Amino acid sequence: MKNLQYTLIHKNNDSEFCIRVSEPGSTESLGEIWVCSVKMNFFGVRVALWETHSSVITSLRNKGVGVTLYDKAIAYCLSKGYRIGSATNTSPMAQRVWLSKRLNTKYRIFKVSKRYYVFGKK
C-alpha cells in the first residue's frame, strides 16, 4: 500500500525486533510484526528460530500490508543469517500471509507440523 512507512525497531539485545507500519511522520502504529528468537528442536537438532507474531489494524487488512511486514521481516532475518518461521499458533489471517503468492514466489516456504519455515530465497 502506498504512503506508509515501515520502521525497524530493535529490542532486548537483538533477541527480538519489530517492524512497525505507520503513516509518514507519525509514531502511531497501524500494524507491526514482532520477531523473537526461540530455541527449538528441528528434526532432532536444537536450533534458534526467529518466530513471528503480527497484527494489523482492521482497515488495512486484505490490502497487502501484512504481506509487506512479513516480507521485510523475512528479508531482514535472511540478511543476518537467521532462521525464520511462524509461531505454532498461527491465526487464519497469518496463515493466509504465509501461503500468499507474493511470499511464495520470492521465498521457499514450507509447513512442517504446526509451523511455516523459510528456507531461503527462490
Secondary structure, 3 states (H helix, E strand, C coil): CCCCEEEEEEEHHHCEEEEEEECCCCCCCCEEEEEEEEEEEECCEEEEEEEEEEEECHHHCCCCHHHHHHHHHHHHHHHHCCCEEECCCCCHHHHHHHCCHHHHHHEEEEEECCEEEEEEEC
